[in-house]
Amino acid sequence: MPSGSDLLKEVKVSIIIVTFNSADIIRDALNSVLEQTFKDYEIIILDNASKDNTLGIVTGLLDTWHGDYKIIPSSLNLGFAEGNNKAFEITTGKYIALINPDAVAERQWLGELVAAMDASSEIGICASKIINIDSHMIDSAGDGFAKSLQGYKRGEGLPPETFCNKEYIFGACACAALYRRTMLDEIGFFDPDFFLIHEDTDLNFRAQLAGWRVMYVPSAIVNHKVRSSIGAMSDLATYYSTRNKDLLVLKNADLTLIIRCFPQIITGKVGEFIYFVIKHKKYRPYLQAKADTIKNIPNTIKKRSSIKKLKKNHDDYLSSLLVPVWKHDYLLQKMRKLLYG
């Protein structure tokens, strides 16, 4: 059962944090949320059956806070996607903010996102500028989508002084993002079948298809301990990364878009194979991911019909957001990852 304030009052923003064995990292993340200059928010914590002292730390910090909050201990690990969905069910905010337990927000973070969202009713998602806490380089300046039909982190590995302009982009990394409730009510939140990784890319794709816009807000800054929970090159990360890339294309992309981008899709798949199988020897989780993608085809195809009903944007608009695989910045990013990642 949830614990915390008996009745959450309506607020402008509901902040959701999904935790899993986060005792070593949650204190910094939660303190950064409590210290935000924007104050009209509630906090919802859903814990995915942690075996460490995550719940004890969270309870201790929030019991001394004067705002509204709920703590939801789950007896099962629901994953990032379904964990956020369950927390969303009890939120009251006009906007929904997500922040990872391994991310530390600067004090103006939430206020900057809210101001950007308030500026236009067309905006359904606002993306943060996320800095890698170890390298001090950009982890994500919002998410892009390539014509290989693969999502990627804009600006990854570049100095934080870059990507300083507010602009419309393809999507937001759910590590630290703001969502409009009316958009989520229309298109749904995360697909629980994704469990973790690329659930946000799937949501970005659906938002674009439904005619919502995504704003990158460079003044909303978060420092991120990248992949501290599952490991940058673990079997788990390899499996869900490669499986979910395929599922989101099968689920969201029209046949005309796939045909138009087919040569670059093949290029992307070759690069994916070289990176995971040849470079990192992750052939077991990679092959399991491909096998499970095939098993999931009937269920994924069923989802396409409901998404098609939401579609408002023409394929030409979506294509205008996609980045060619030979674009200089994108190609350099992929080469750096292939050589040094």
Secondary structure, 3 states (H helix, E strand, C coil): CCEECCCCCCCCEEEEEEECCCCCCHHHHHHHHHCCCCCCEEEEEEEECCCCCHHHHHHHHHCCCCCCEEEEEECCCCHHHHHHHHHHCCCCCCEEEEECCCEEECCCHHHHHHHHHHCCCCEEEEEEEEEECCCCCEEEECEEEECCCCEEECCCCCCCCCCCCCEEECECCCCEEEEEHHHHHHHCCCCHHHCCCCHHHHHHHHHHHCCCEEEEEEEEEEEECCCCCCCCCCHHHHHHHHHHHHHHHHHHCCHHHHHHHHHHHHHHHHHHHHHHHHHCCCHHHHHHHHHHHHHCHHHHHHHHHHHHHHCCCCHHHHHHHCECCCCHHHHHHHHHHHHHC
